[in-house]
Amino acid sequence: MPFPSKRRTRGQGGGSESSRAETEPPPQDPAERARAICLRLLTGTPRTRKQLADALAKREISPEVADEVLSRFEDVGLINDAAFADAWVESRHHGRGLARRALARELRTKGVEPALIDEAVGQLDSEREEETARELVARRLRSTRGLDRDRRIRRLAGMLARKGYGEGVALRVVRQALEEEGESMEGMDALGDLEGLRGDG
């Protein structure tokens, strides 16, 4: 009877253990485990190399293994920080109206290299950024009616400041919008810089 023990081993293995083994790499193979972690994180959501490296570190994947796996993912195009940065700028500028300064800050937190950040935010020229600022103010203008002029200026300029617009652009856009409504801008320059406006919601 040479085969019964083999039959028993098969039966004891069961289908669930086999399928689980196919989806979960054995713990003794760190590279396979790292690849599985990265693929799972990339499903439906692009991520930067730094984000994936941090995730692997939290799961105690060695730096050497992580670097090898992440470099391979870059080689085949599954990680592309330049494309990530370009898409982030396009999405966040159109969706949230964020200016270059705010976009660069967000990309830095995601570990994108400075040169790639500069290239991505360079998609937005000053004219396009100012036009977006005008659109943001136009959408918010009605909700400030009834407030005194200085309060309106602080509310609108503060909104732009929080989105990364510089003082010059913010105050110029707000001034023009209020002038078009008939507000007098006399004495506006006495309001000071935008640093104190960021918290004025």
N, CA and C atoms as a LAMMPS dump frame, in Angstrom:
ITEM: TIMESTEP
0
ITEM: NUMBER OF ATOMS
603
ITEM: BOX BOUNDS ff ff ff
-5.0000000000000000e+02 5.0000000000000000e+02
-5.0000000000000000e+02 5.0000000000000000e+02
-5.0000000000000000e+02 5.0000000000000000e+02
ITEM: ATOMS id mol type element x y z
1 1 1 N 0.856 -1.211 0
2 1 2 C 0 0 0
3 1 3 C 0.878 1.242 0
4 2 1 N 1.436 1.582 -1.133
5 2 2 C 2.408 2.677 -1.173
6 2 3 C 1.786 4.062 -1.168
7 3 1 N 0.441 4.194 -1.471
8 3 2 C -0.111 5.535 -1.721
9 3 3 C -1.03 6.123 -0.651
10 4 1 N -1.556 5.358 0.305
11 4 2 C -2.545 5.956 1.222
12 4 3 C -2.066 7.218 1.909
13 5 1 N -0.819 7.223 2.353
14 5 2 C -0.366 8.417 3.08
15 5 3 C -0.425 9.653 2.205
16 6 1 N -0.142 9.496 0.904
17 6 2 C -0.21 10.643 -0.006
18 6 3 C -1.646 11.109 -0.176
19 7 1 N -2.565 10.093 -0.246
20 7 2 C -3.963 10.478 -0.395
21 7 3 C -4.44 11.259 0.827
22 8 1 N -4.022 10.786 2.017
23 8 2 C -4.438 11.469 3.237
24 8 3 C -3.892 12.898 3.277
25 9 1 N -2.641 13.092 2.839
26 9 2 C -2.032 14.422 2.834
27 9 3 C -2.807 15.357 1.928
28 10 1 N -3.215 14.852 0.759
29 10 2 C -3.995 15.665 -0.167
30 10 3 C -5.313 16.083 0.452
31 11 1 N -5.986 15.08 1.04
32 11 2 C -7.295 15.355 1.611
33 11 3 C -7.217 16.336 2.756
34 12 1 N -6.178 16.199 3.546
35 12 2 C -6.049 17.092 4.677
36 12 3 C -5.731 18.518 4.235
37 13 1 N -5.072 18.671 3.066
38 13 2 C -4.69 20.005 2.59
39 13 3 C -5.891 20.879 2.342
40 14 1 N -6.925 20.329 1.697
41 14 2 C -8.158 21.084 1.469
42 14 3 C -8.008 22.183 0.452
43 15 1 N -9.143 22.542 -0.187
44 15 2 C -9.124 23.58 -1.211
45 15 3 C -8.833 24.951 -0.653
46 16 1 N -9.34 25.248 0.57
47 16 2 C -9.176 26.598 1.101
48 16 3 C -7.716 26.919 1.372
49 17 1 N -6.958 25.946 1.874
50 17 2 C -5.547 26.192 2.149
51 17 3 C -4.775 26.396 0.851
52 18 1 N -5.142 25.644 -0.192
53 18 2 C -4.455 25.791 -1.477
54 18 3 C -4.697 27.171 -2.066
55 19 1 N -5.972 27.597 -2.038
56 19 2 C -6.268 28.909 -2.619
57 19 3 C -5.62 30.014 -1.803
58 20 1 N -5.579 29.844 -0.471
59 20 2 C -4.95 30.849 0.366
60 20 3 C -3.456 30.949 0.068
61 21 1 N -2.844 29.81 -0.193
62 21 2 C -1.417 29.795 -0.497
63 21 3 C -1.126 30.516 -1.803
64 22 1 N -2.1 30.465 -2.729
65 22 2 C -1.888 31.137 -4.014
66 22 3 C -1.963 32.649 -3.869
67 23 1 N -2.815 33.141 -2.971
68 23 2 C -2.999 34.589 -2.847
69 23 3 C -2.067 35.215 -1.825
70 24 1 N -1.607 34.447 -0.863
71 24 2 C -0.706 34.975 0.157
72 24 3 C 0.662 34.329 0.038
73 25 1 N 1.68 35.083 -0.349
74 25 2 C 3.01 34.499 -0.497
75 25 3 C 3.531 33.985 0.836
76 26 1 N 4.327 32.943 0.804
77 26 2 C 4.853 32.385 2.044
78 26 3 C 5.699 33.415 2.785
79 27 1 N 5.586 33.431 4.116
80 27 2 C 6.295 34.449 4.887
81 27 3 C 7.8 34.385 4.731
82 28 1 N 8.326 33.227 4.302
83 28 2 C 9.78 33.116 4.17
84 28 3 C 10.297 33.749 2.877
85 29 1 N 9.414 34.262 2.04
86 29 2 C 9.827 34.897 0.783
87 29 3 C 9.503 36.389 0.839
88 30 1 N 10.385 37.208 1.385
89 30 2 C 10.11 38.638 1.568
90 30 3 C 9.836 39.38 0.261
91 31 1 N 10.523 38.996 -0.822
92 31 2 C 10.315 39.698 -2.094
93 31 3 C 8.905 39.476 -2.608
94 32 1 N 8.422 38.24 -2.531
95 32 2 C 7.061 37.953 -2.977
96 32 3 C 6.056 38.691 -2.102
97 33 1 N 6.318 38.713 -0.816
98 33 2 C 5.433 39.424 0.107
99 33 3 C 5.425 40.912 -0.206
100 34 1 N 6.596 41.478 -0.477
101 34 2 C 6.686 42.906 -0.817
102 34 3 C 5.932 43.209 -2.102
103 35 1 N 6.068 42.342 -3.102
104 35 2 C 5.345 42.552 -4.369
105 35 3 C 3.84 42.516 -4.146
106 36 1 N 3.393 41.571 -3.332
107 36 2 C 1.954 41.461 -3.071
108 36 3 C 1.43 42.701 -2.35
109 37 1 N 2.196 43.198 -1.399
110 37 2 C 1.794 44.408 -0.662
111 37 3 C 1.676 45.6 -1.618
112 38 1 N 2.674 45.76 -2.473
113 38 2 C 2.667 46.895 -3.415
114 38 3 C 1.506 46.799 -4.396
115 39 1 N 1.277 45.622 -4.934
116 39 2 C 0.184 45.451 -5.892
117 39 3 C -1.161 45.753 -5.236
118 40 1 N -1.312 45.319 -4.009
119 40 2 C -2.569 45.574 -3.303
120 40 3 C -2.764 47.075 -3.083
121 41 1 N -1.693 47.775 -2.697
122 41 2 C -1.798 49.211 -2.453
123 41 3 C -2.019 50.007 -3.732
124 42 1 N -1.5 49.499 -4.832
125 42 2 C -1.629 50.219 -6.107
126 42 3 C -2.966 49.977 -6.797
127 43 1 N -3.721 49.026 -6.322
128 43 2 C -4.994 48.71 -6.961
129 43 3 C -5.955 49.887 -6.833
130 44 1 N -6.223 50.529 -7.935
131 44 2 C -7.176 51.635 -7.966
132 44 3 C -6.644 52.966 -7.476
133 45 1 N -5.43 53 -6.914
134 45 2 C -4.896 54.245 -6.371
135 45 3 C -3.412 54.379 -6.674
136 46 1 N -3.032 55.27 -7.578
137 46 2 C -1.596 55.477 -7.822
138 46 3 C -0.898 55.961 -6.553
139 47 1 N 0.337 55.537 -6.358
140 47 2 C 1.106 55.956 -5.193
141 47 3 C 2.54 56.235 -5.61
142 48 1 N 3.209 57.044 -4.817
143 48 2 C 4.604 57.358 -5.105
144 48 3 C 5.497 56.237 -4.562
145 49 1 N 6.732 56.244 -5.042
146 49 2 C 7.696 55.27 -4.537
147 49 3 C 7.873 55.415 -3.026
148 50 1 N 7.93 56.667 -2.536
149 50 2 C 8.117 56.896 -1.106
150 50 3 C 6.948 56.346 -0.297
151 51 1 N 5.738 56.527 -0.769
152 51 2 C 4.576 55.994 -0.057
153 51 3 C 4.646 54.478 0.059
154 52 1 N 5.028 53.822 -1.031
155 52 2 C 5.139 52.37 -1.011
156 52 3 C 6.304 51.922 -0.128
157 53 1 N 7.417 52.644 -0.189
158 53 2 C 8.57 52.302 0.65
159 53 3 C 8.196 52.401 2.124
160 54 1 N 7.444 53.428 2.487
161 54 2 C 7.012 53.578 3.878
162 54 3 C 6.105 52.433 4.296
163 55 1 N 5.211 52.034 3.376
164 55 2 C 4.298 50.926 3.683
165 55 3 C 5.067 49.623 3.884
166 56 1 N 6.077 49.385 3.062
167 56 2 C 6.88 48.168 3.201
168 56 3 C 7.68 48.193 4.502
169 57 1 N 8.196 49.347 4.854
170 57 2 C 8.961 49.463 6.096
171 57 3 C 8.081 49.145 7.306
172 58 1 N 6.836 49.611 7.272
173 58 2 C 5.915 49.335 8.383
174 58 3 C 5.63 47.84 8.506
175 59 1 N 5.728 47.142 7.379
176 59 2 C 5.478 45.699 7.395
177 59 3 C 6.78 44.904 7.542
178 60 1 N 7.832 45.619 7.945
179 60 2 C 9.121 45.024 8.276
180 60 3 C 9.786 44.312 7.094
181 61 1 N 9.58 44.867 5.901
182 61 2 C 10.338 44.417 4.73
183 61 3 C 11.685 45.126 4.764
184 62 1 N 12.756 44.394 4.577
185 62 2 C 14.081 45.002 4.674
186 62 3 C 14.274 46.055 3.577
187 63 1 N 15.07 47.091 3.844
188 63 2 C 15.317 48.138 2.843
189 63 3 C 15.864 47.573 1.534
190 64 1 N 16.723 46.543 1.621
191 64 2 C 17.327 45.965 0.412
192 64 3 C 16.254 45.317 -0.467
193 65 1 N 15.393 44.534 0.16
194 65 2 C 14.319 43.866 -0.594
195 65 3 C 13.353 44.908 -1.142
196 66 1 N 12.984 45.878 -0.321
197 66 2 C 12.05 46.917 -0.763
198 66 3 C 12.607 47.671 -1.961
199 67 1 N 13.891 48.035 -1.904
200 67 2 C 14.502 48.786 -2.994
201 67 3 C 14.491 47.98 -4.289
202 68 1 N 14.781 46.698 -4.178
203 68 2 C 14.787 45.836 -5.369
204 68 3 C 13.399 45.732 -5.982
205 69 1 N 12.394 45.509 -5.145
206 69 2 C 11.02 45.366 -5.643
207 69 3 C 10.517 46.683 -6.223
208 70 1 N 10.761 47.781 -5.533
209 70 2 C 10.274 49.076 -6.011
210 70 3 C 10.958 49.491 -7.31
211 71 1 N 12.238 49.184 -7.446
212 71 2 C 12.943 49.499 -8.693
213 71 3 C 12.366 48.692 -9.852
214 72 1 N 12.025 47.451 -9.581
215 72 2 C 11.413 46.614 -10.626
216 72 3 C 10.049 47.179 -11.026
217 73 1 N 9.283 47.636 -10.046
218 73 2 C 7.978 48.233 -10.336
219 73 3 C 8.139 49.508 -11.17
220 74 1 N 9.193 50.27 -10.895
221 74 2 C 9.466 51.455 -11.709
222 74 3 C 9.826 51.057 -13.133
223 75 1 N 10.621 50.019 -13.281
224 75 2 C 11.06 49.579 -14.607
225 75 3 C 9.874 49.203 -15.493
226 76 1 N 8.856 48.6 -14.898
227 76 2 C 7.704 48.148 -15.7
228 76 3 C 6.583 49.183 -15.717
229 77 1 N 6.807 50.342 -15.078
230 77 2 C 5.833 51.432 -15.157
231 77 3 C 4.729 51.417 -14.119
232 78 1 N 4.806 50.513 -13.144
233 78 2 C 3.776 50.482 -12.11
234 78 3 C 3.961 51.615 -11.095
235 79 1 N 5.181 52.11 -10.988
236 79 2 C 5.461 53.307 -10.19
237 79 3 C 6.042 54.35 -11.129
238 80 1 N 5.449 55.544 -11.12
239 80 2 C 5.931 56.625 -11.972
240 80 3 C 5.644 57.944 -11.26
241 81 1 N 6.623 58.41 -10.5
242 81 2 C 6.405 59.61 -9.693
243 81 3 C 6.15 60.854 -10.537
244 82 1 N 6.743 60.919 -11.722
245 82 2 C 6.518 62.082 -12.587
246 82 3 C 5.06 62.123 -13.052
247 83 1 N 4.537 60.978 -13.482
248 83 2 C 3.143 60.91 -13.92
249 83 3 C 2.204 61.163 -12.746
250 84 1 N 2.566 60.637 -11.575
251 84 2 C 1.763 60.866 -10.376
252 84 3 C 1.667 62.367 -10.089
253 85 1 N 2.807 63.055 -10.128
254 85 2 C 2.828 64.486 -9.823
255 85 3 C 2.014 65.28 -10.84
256 86 1 N 2.151 64.941 -12.12
257 86 2 C 1.379 65.637 -13.159
258 86 3 C -0.118 65.47 -12.931
259 87 1 N -0.541 64.239 -12.669
260 87 2 C -1.962 63.964 -12.463
261 87 3 C -2.472 64.634 -11.193
262 88 1 N -1.638 64.665 -10.156
263 88 2 C -2.031 65.304 -8.898
264 88 3 C -2.271 66.791 -9.094
265 89 1 N -1.36 67.445 -9.794
266 89 2 C -1.503 68.88 -10.042
267 89 3 C -2.77 69.162 -10.834
268 90 1 N -2.985 68.405 -11.887
269 90 2 C -4.17 68.624 -12.726
270 90 3 C -5.454 68.42 -11.922
271 91 1 N -5.503 67.351 -11.165
272 91 2 C -6.706 67.02 -10.411
273 91 3 C -6.978 68.01 -9.284
274 92 1 N -5.956 68.324 -8.507
275 92 2 C -6.165 69.175 -7.339
276 92 3 C -6.354 70.647 -7.714
277 93 1 N -5.775 71.056 -8.851
278 93 2 C -5.999 72.435 -9.279
279 93 3 C -7.43 72.587 -9.788
280 94 1 N -7.87 71.643 -10.624
281 94 2 C -9.24 71.735 -11.147
282 94 3 C -10.275 71.451 -10.069
283 95 1 N -10.019 70.445 -9.238
284 95 2 C -11.017 70.035 -8.266
285 95 3 C -11.111 70.933 -7.04
286 96 1 N -9.961 71.413 -6.543
287 96 2 C -9.948 72.204 -5.319
288 96 3 C -9.476 73.64 -5.539
289 97 1 N -8.978 73.934 -6.732
290 97 2 C -8.498 75.285 -7.002
291 97 3 C -7.185 75.612 -6.314
292 98 1 N -6.392 74.592 -5.98
293 98 2 C -5.15 74.843 -5.262
294 98 3 C -4.114 75.507 -6.162
295 99 1 N -3.36 76.423 -5.574
296 99 2 C -2.303 77.126 -6.3
297 99 3 C -1.008 76.313 -6.256
298 100 1 N -0.02 76.785 -7.01
299 100 2 C 1.239 76.049 -7.128
300 100 3 C 1.904 75.796 -5.777
301 101 1 N 1.878 76.789 -4.907
302 101 2 C 2.551 76.63 -3.619
303 101 3 C 1.923 75.495 -2.803
304 102 1 N 0.591 75.45 -2.767
305 102 2 C -0.099 74.403 -2.012
306 102 3 C 0.112 73.031 -2.662
307 103 1 N 0.1 72.993 -3.981
308 103 2 C 0.313 71.73 -4.685
309 103 3 C 1.716 71.185 -4.423
310 104 1 N 2.706 72.072 -4.462
311 104 2 C 4.08 71.647 -4.192
312 104 3 C 4.209 71.108 -2.771
313 105 1 N 3.535 71.747 -1.832
314 105 2 C 3.585 71.29 -0.437
315 105 3 C 2.99 69.886 -0.313
316 106 1 N 1.871 69.648 -0.966
317 106 2 C 1.248 68.323 -0.906
318 106 3 C 2.143 67.25 -1.525
319 107 1 N 2.745 67.569 -2.655
320 107 2 C 3.606 66.589 -3.319
321 107 3 C 4.848 66.283 -2.481
322 108 1 N 5.352 67.288 -1.782
323 108 2 C 6.496 67.032 -0.898
324 108 3 C 6.134 66.036 0.199
325 109 1 N 4.92 66.16 0.743
326 109 2 C 4.515 65.235 1.803
327 109 3 C 4.384 63.807 1.282
328 110 1 N 4.222 63.654 -0.02
329 110 2 C 4.095 62.323 -0.609
330 110 3 C 5.429 61.775 -1.105
331 111 1 N 6.496 62.532 -0.855
332 111 2 C 7.822 62.027 -1.162
333 111 3 C 8.276 62.21 -2.595
334 112 1 N 7.608 63.084 -3.357
335 112 2 C 8.024 63.332 -4.738
336 112 3 C 9.279 64.195 -4.735
337 113 1 N 10.221 63.882 -5.603
338 113 2 C 11.484 64.621 -5.658
339 113 3 C 11.259 66.073 -6.104
340 114 1 N 12.055 67.002 -5.569
341 114 2 C 11.875 68.423 -5.896
342 114 3 C 11.854 68.728 -7.392
343 115 1 N 12.734 68.079 -8.168
344 115 2 C 12.778 68.361 -9.605
345 115 3 C 11.465 67.976 -10.284
346 116 1 N 10.877 66.86 -9.852
347 116 2 C 9.603 66.425 -10.432
348 116 3 C 8.462 67.331 -9.988
349 117 1 N 8.545 67.822 -8.755
350 117 2 C 7.531 68.765 -8.279
351 117 3 C 7.576 70.05 -9.101
352 118 1 N 8.778 70.57 -9.306
353 118 2 C 8.924 71.807 -10.085
354 118 3 C 8.359 71.635 -11.488
355 119 1 N 8.635 70.489 -12.084
356 119 2 C 8.152 70.231 -13.441
357 119 3 C 6.63 70.135 -13.473
358 120 1 N 6.058 69.48 -12.456
359 120 2 C 4.598 69.29 -12.435
360 120 3 C 3.864 70.607 -12.189
361 121 1 N 4.293 71.358 -11.184
362 121 2 C 3.59 72.613 -10.895
363 121 3 C 3.855 73.65 -11.978
364 122 1 N 4.906 73.435 -12.76
365 122 2 C 5.184 74.322 -13.879
366 122 3 C 4.122 74.274 -14.963
367 123 1 N 3.234 73.267 -14.899
368 123 2 C 2.106 73.205 -15.836
369 123 3 C 1.194 74.418 -15.662
370 124 1 N 1.178 74.974 -14.445
371 124 2 C 0.295 76.099 -14.15
372 124 3 C 1.066 77.404 -14.299
373 125 1 N 0.715 78.195 -15.279
374 125 2 C 1.378 79.491 -15.39
375 125 3 C 0.607 80.517 -14.558
376 126 1 N 1.16 81.691 -14.44
377 126 2 C 0.562 82.718 -13.576
378 126 3 C -0.836 83.12 -14.028
379 127 1 N -1.035 83.169 -15.339
380 127 2 C -2.342 83.578 -15.864
381 127 3 C -3.416 82.567 -15.489
382 128 1 N -3.079 81.293 -15.659
383 128 2 C -4.065 80.256 -15.333
384 128 3 C -4.355 80.237 -13.834
385 129 1 N -3.33 80.42 -13.029
386 129 2 C -3.505 80.43 -11.582
387 129 3 C -4.393 81.599 -11.162
388 130 1 N -4.16 82.777 -11.751
389 130 2 C -4.968 83.941 -11.379
390 130 3 C -6.408 83.782 -11.843
391 131 1 N -6.597 83.173 -12.991
392 131 2 C -7.964 82.937 -13.477
393 131 3 C -8.719 82.017 -12.534
394 132 1 N -8.047 80.999 -12.028
395 132 2 C -8.684 80.103 -11.064
396 132 3 C -9.019 80.851 -9.786
397 133 1 N -8.118 81.739 -9.355
398 133 2 C -8.387 82.544 -8.157
399 133 3 C -9.641 83.394 -8.357
400 134 1 N -9.81 83.955 -9.547
401 134 2 C -11 84.766 -9.836
402 134 3 C -12.272 83.911 -9.745
403 135 1 N -12.186 82.703 -10.269
404 135 2 C -13.35 81.806 -10.227
405 135 3 C -13.706 81.445 -8.788
406 136 1 N -12.687 81.2 -7.967
407 136 2 C -12.939 80.872 -6.563
408 136 3 C -13.612 82.034 -5.838
409 137 1 N -13.121 83.247 -6.072
410 137 2 C -13.707 84.418 -5.425
411 137 3 C -15.131 84.647 -5.916
412 138 1 N -15.356 84.473 -7.214
413 138 2 C -16.702 84.681 -7.757
414 138 3 C -17.706 83.721 -7.118
415 139 1 N -17.278 82.484 -6.877
416 139 2 C -18.18 81.498 -6.277
417 139 3 C -18.475 81.824 -4.813
418 140 1 N -17.515 82.434 -4.14
419 140 2 C -17.649 82.713 -2.706
420 140 3 C -18.229 84.098 -2.418
421 141 1 N -18.257 84.95 -3.428
422 141 2 C -18.595 86.362 -3.227
423 141 3 C -19.983 86.54 -2.614
424 142 1 N -20.953 85.812 -3.132
425 142 2 C -22.33 86.007 -2.681
426 142 3 C -22.473 85.723 -1.187
427 143 1 N -21.755 84.712 -0.7
428 143 2 C -21.894 84.339 0.71
429 143 3 C -21.321 85.398 1.652
430 144 1 N -20.559 86.369 1.1
431 144 2 C -19.987 87.414 1.961
432 144 3 C -20.814 88.696 1.945
433 145 1 N -21.83 88.751 1.117
434 145 2 C -22.654 89.957 1.059
435 145 3 C -23.37 90.159 2.39
436 146 1 N -23.406 91.398 2.818
437 146 2 C -23.991 91.691 4.12
438 146 3 C -22.929 91.931 5.177
439 147 1 N -21.697 91.445 4.915
440 147 2 C -20.585 91.736 5.82
441 147 3 C -19.999 93.099 5.472
442 148 1 N -19.307 93.711 6.435
443 148 2 C -18.655 94.971 6.098
444 148 3 C -17.488 94.687 5.151
445 149 1 N -17.023 95.728 4.478
446 149 2 C -16.028 95.556 3.42
447 149 3 C -14.754 94.859 3.904
448 150 1 N -14.219 95.305 5.026
449 150 2 C -12.964 94.725 5.498
450 150 3 C -13.13 93.254 5.855
451 151 1 N -14.281 92.917 6.419
452 151 2 C -14.553 91.512 6.746
453 151 3 C -14.633 90.674 5.464
454 152 1 N -15.255 91.215 4.442
455 152 2 C -15.346 90.504 3.158
456 152 3 C -13.944 90.266 2.579
457 153 1 N -13.126 91.316 2.631
458 153 2 C -11.771 91.189 2.101
459 153 3 C -11.015 90.084 2.844
460 154 1 N -11.115 90.099 4.166
461 154 2 C -10.405 89.088 4.946
462 154 3 C -10.938 87.681 4.662
463 155 1 N -12.236 87.57 4.542
464 155 2 C -12.827 86.249 4.275
465 155 3 C -12.37 85.709 2.917
466 156 1 N -12.429 86.538 1.896
467 156 2 C -12.099 86.084 0.538
468 156 3 C -10.596 85.889 0.353
469 157 1 N -9.813 86.849 0.837
470 157 2 C -8.362 86.729 0.692
471 157 3 C -7.827 85.575 1.54
472 158 1 N -8.429 85.363 2.707
473 158 2 C -8.016 84.247 3.554
474 158 3 C -8.29 82.905 2.896
475 159 1 N -9.43 82.793 2.197
476 159 2 C -9.749 81.576 1.464
477 159 3 C -8.678 81.288 0.408
478 160 1 N -8.266 82.324 -0.311
479 160 2 C -7.229 82.14 -1.33
480 160 3 C -5.883 81.804 -0.699
481 161 1 N -5.574 82.44 0.425
482 161 2 C -4.305 82.172 1.105
483 161 3 C -4.221 80.702 1.526
484 162 1 N -5.317 80.163 2.038
485 162 2 C -5.318 78.762 2.467
486 162 3 C -5.134 77.808 1.299
487 163 1 N -5.463 78.249 0.108
488 163 2 C -5.285 77.42 -1.076
489 163 3 C -3.938 77.642 -1.758
490 164 1 N -3.094 78.44 -1.118
491 164 2 C -1.73 78.589 -1.604
492 164 3 C -1.464 79.794 -2.482
493 165 1 N -2.424 80.702 -2.62
494 165 2 C -2.21 81.882 -3.46
495 165 3 C -1.416 82.936 -2.693
496 166 1 N -0.502 83.579 -3.404
497 166 2 C 0.32 84.601 -2.791
498 166 3 C -0.476 85.853 -2.464
499 167 1 N 0.092 86.673 -1.606
500 167 2 C -0.585 87.88 -1.147
501 167 3 C -0.96 88.814 -2.294
502 168 1 N -0.013 89.014 -3.22
503 168 2 C -0.275 89.936 -4.319
504 168 3 C -1.456 89.513 -5.17
505 169 1 N -1.475 88.234 -5.559
506 169 2 C -2.574 87.719 -6.389
507 169 3 C -3.887 87.784 -5.62
508 170 1 N -3.877 87.323 -4.38
509 170 2 C -5.113 87.259 -3.603
510 170 3 C -5.741 88.64 -3.429
511 171 1 N -4.948 89.603 -3
512 171 2 C -5.514 90.937 -2.762
513 171 3 C -5.934 91.62 -4.061
514 172 1 N -5.184 91.389 -5.128
515 172 2 C -5.552 91.986 -6.414
516 172 3 C -6.892 91.428 -6.913
517 173 1 N -7.046 90.114 -6.83
518 173 2 C -8.278 89.474 -7.31
519 173 3 C -9.47 89.897 -6.466
520 174 1 N -9.291 89.941 -5.151
521 174 2 C -10.386 90.34 -4.265
522 174 3 C -10.756 91.805 -4.499
523 175 1 N -9.741 92.661 -4.617
524 175 2 C -9.992 94.08 -4.875
525 175 3 C -10.841 94.257 -6.146
526 176 1 N -10.441 93.599 -7.216
527 176 2 C -11.153 93.746 -8.485
528 176 3 C -12.591 93.232 -8.387
529 177 1 N -12.772 92.098 -7.696
530 177 2 C -14.115 91.531 -7.572
531 177 3 C -15.035 92.465 -6.789
532 178 1 N -14.516 93.048 -5.726
533 178 2 C -15.348 93.935 -4.914
534 178 3 C -15.593 95.274 -5.612
535 179 1 N -14.598 95.753 -6.324
536 179 2 C -14.789 96.995 -7.09
537 179 3 C -15.885 96.815 -8.124
538 180 1 N -15.943 95.641 -8.736
539 180 2 C -16.981 95.377 -9.74
540 180 3 C -18.366 95.37 -9.112
541 181 1 N -18.432 95.115 -7.812
542 181 2 C -19.715 95.172 -7.1
543 181 3 C -20.021 96.582 -6.587
544 182 1 N -19.075 97.488 -6.771
545 182 2 C -19.306 98.862 -6.336
546 182 3 C -18.729 99.209 -4.98
547 183 1 N -17.953 98.27 -4.386
548 183 2 C -17.325 98.564 -3.098
549 183 3 C -16.181 99.567 -3.294
550 184 1 N -16.037 100.479 -2.357
551 184 2 C -14.898 101.384 -2.369
552 184 3 C -13.703 100.683 -1.739
553 185 1 N -12.55 100.773 -2.409
554 185 2 C -11.346 100.115 -1.908
555 185 3 C -10.419 101.076 -1.172
556 186 1 N -10.923 102.247 -0.842
557 186 2 C -10.099 103.218 -0.133
558 186 3 C -9.651 102.656 1.219
559 187 1 N -8.345 102.725 1.489
560 187 2 C -7.813 102.243 2.76
561 187 3 C -7.587 100.748 2.818
562 188 1 N -7.777 100.055 1.705
563 188 2 C -7.616 98.6 1.714
564 188 3 C -6.2 98.189 2.088
565 189 1 N -5.192 98.954 1.649
566 189 2 C -3.802 98.584 1.895
567 189 3 C -3.462 98.529 3.372
568 190 1 N -4.298 99.129 4.21
569 190 2 C -4.018 99.131 5.649
570 190 3 C -4.318 97.797 6.306
571 191 1 N -4.86 96.852 5.533
572 191 2 C -5.238 95.559 6.116
573 191 3 C -4.039 94.684 6.421
574 192 1 N -2.887 95.002 5.87
575 192 2 C -1.695 94.2 6.166
576 192 3 C -1.608 92.977 5.285
577 193 1 N -0.654 92.09 5.632
578 193 2 C -0.427 90.931 4.779
579 193 3 C -1.429 89.82 5.071
580 194 1 N -1.3 88.73 4.312
581 194 2 C -2.27 87.651 4.396
582 194 3 C -2.006 86.665 5.514
583 195 1 N -0.887 86.776 6.191
584 195 2 C -0.583 85.783 7.216
585 195 3 C -1.669 85.749 8.289
586 196 1 N -2.239 86.897 8.567
587 196 2 C -3.287 86.932 9.587
588 196 3 C -4.666 86.583 9.059
589 197 1 N -4.771 86.321 7.751
590 197 2 C -6.074 86.049 7.156
591 197 3 C -6.387 84.563 7.04
592 198 1 N -5.387 83.709 7.201
593 198 2 C -5.57 82.294 6.903
594 198 3 C -6.626 81.636 7.782
595 199 1 N -6.764 82.094 8.981
596 199 2 C -7.75 81.467 9.86
597 199 3 C -9.115 82.119 9.807
598 200 1 N -9.311 83.152 8.977
599 200 2 C -10.586 83.854 8.897
600 200 3 C -11.487 83.126 7.925
601 201 1 N -12.296 82.222 8.439
602 201 2 C -13.109 81.384 7.562
603 201 3 C -14.317 82.072 7.068
